[in-house]
Amino acid sequence: MDYRRAWHPGGTYFFTVNLLHRQGNDLLIHYVNHLRTAVARVRQLYPFIIHGWVVLPDHLHCVIELPTGDADFAVRWHLIKMIFSKSLPVAEHRSVVRLRRGERGIWQRRYWEHLIRDEADFRAHMDYIHINPLKHGLVRRVADWPSSTFHRLVAQGVYPVEWAGGNEAGLNYDD
């Protein structure tokens, strides 16, 4: 894949999306197939290209590209969150406000979004996504985390399988 085309106008964005209650919550990993289904359904209605994605227990990061002239990532995230939430049994506490709005108590309402500026910015965010499981101490090697596009990118020759193998490489994982 030619990553020089990945950040052209049309909108390539980095996102961080968090669960409402993050401490000790593994909902996203436990129901990762529900999340995959929600993303696939939304992509059928509102297409986007997934360049990088990692699902962690309580949050996710991704770099996606919207079609030329389309900047409506908000509708995509609204639908992904809604479809995922509706697929789960109701077990969470919901505030009066959330009940009144018909919302589940699963996701933070907001998310972090960043428009990718150039190829260097793109590469930095792709690396950040894929190193996240290692940074959070979930694995000893990036290749050991299953819920990541890292494996697809290794198969495409973008990353070597031993990339960022562990702390012994002397890497800095600061946020």
N, C-alpha and C positions, 0 to 999 in steps of 0.2 A: 504494500500500500504506500502511496506517495503522501507522506504526512504534510508536505508543503501545501497541499490542497485542503487539508483538514481545518484550517483556521481562517479561510477566506470569508468575506462578508456573506451572510446568509445565517450567520450566528453559530459559533461553536462556543459552548459554555461549560464551565466547571461548576458542579453542584455538590454541596454537602446537605444531606437531609437526615434529620435526627428523630428518633422516637421521643415522645413526651417525657417518659421516665426512663432515663438511660442507665442509672446505677443498677447493675446486676441483671439487666434485661437482655435476654437472648432471642427475643421475638422474631427478629428478621432472619436469623439463622434457622430457627425452629420451623419457620414457615417460608423458607426461601423459595420453594416452588410456587407458592401463592403469589409471591412478589414477581417472580418470572412471568407468571400468567398475566398478572395485572399489566406489566410493562408490555408484553406482547400484544395484548388487547388494545392498549392505548396507541401503540405504534401502527396498528392497522387503521385506526381512525385519524390519528395525527402523526404522520411519519416523522421519524428522526433516526439519525445514524448514531450508534453507540460506538465510540472510539475506545473508551475505557470505563470499567465499572468494577467496584468492589463492594460486597455486602459484608458488613461486620455485625456483631450481635445487636448493637443498638443504634447504628447509623450506617449510611452508605455515602460513597463518593462516586461521581461519574463525570465523564466528559462526553457530551453529546453535541451533535451538529443538527441544526434545524434546516429545513429546505430554504432555498434562496427566497428572500422576501418575507419569511415567516419568523417572527420573534416571539410567538406566543408560547413560551415555555410554561407559563402559569397554568394554562388549561391542562397541559400534559401532567404536571405534578398534582394538580387537583384530582384528576381522574385516576392516576396511579395510586395515590393515597386512598381514595374512596373505594376503588375496586378491591385493593388489598384489604382494607379495613372490613368491608362487607363480607369478605371471604372467611373471616375469623369468628370464632364464638365470642359472644359478649361476656367478658370476664373482668374487664377493667373498671375502675372507679371513674365516674364521669361527673364533672362539676355541674352546677345548676346552669351555668352559661352554655356549656357543651350540650347538655340535654335540651335546652331551649333551642339551640341551633341545629339539633339533630346530628351533632358530631360525636364521633367516638373519641375516647381518651387515649389514642394510640400515637399520633404524630404531633410533633411541634407544629404550630400553624405556619411558621415561617421556615425558610431554608436559606442557605448561603449560596449566592450565585455570583459568578465572575465571568465576564466576556473575555475569551481568549484573544490576546492582542497579536501574537506573532508565533512563529515556529518555536522559538525558545520558551515562550510562555506555555505553549502546548506541551512540549516535552517535559517541562518542569511539573506541570499538573498531572500528566500521565504517570510520571515517576512517583509523585506523591500518592496517587491513588493506589498504585501497586505495592508500594512499600508499607502501606498502612497496617496490614495485619502483623507485620514484623515489628513495626513501631509500637503497637499496642501490646506486644508480648504474646500474641495468640499463636505464633509459630516461630520456629527457629530459622526457616528459609521461606522466602516469598513463594516459592513453588509449592509449598505444603498447604497453602490456603486454597480451598476448593472453590469458593464463591468469588471468582475474580476473572476478568478478561485476560489476566496475565498468561494463562495457559494458551489461549487463542493466539496471543501475540508472540509467544514463544514458537508456536507452530508456524507462524508467518515469518519468523526470522527477525522480528523487531527486537526482542529481548533474548539473551542467552538464558537457558534454564537455570544457571547458577547465579543470575543477577541478584545482587543484594542478598547473598546467602545467609547472612547473620551478623551479629555485632562484632564478630572477630574480624570483619573487614574494615573496622574503624569508621563506619558510616555515622553521620549525624542525623538524628531523626527529629530534630526540633520542629515544632509546629510553626 
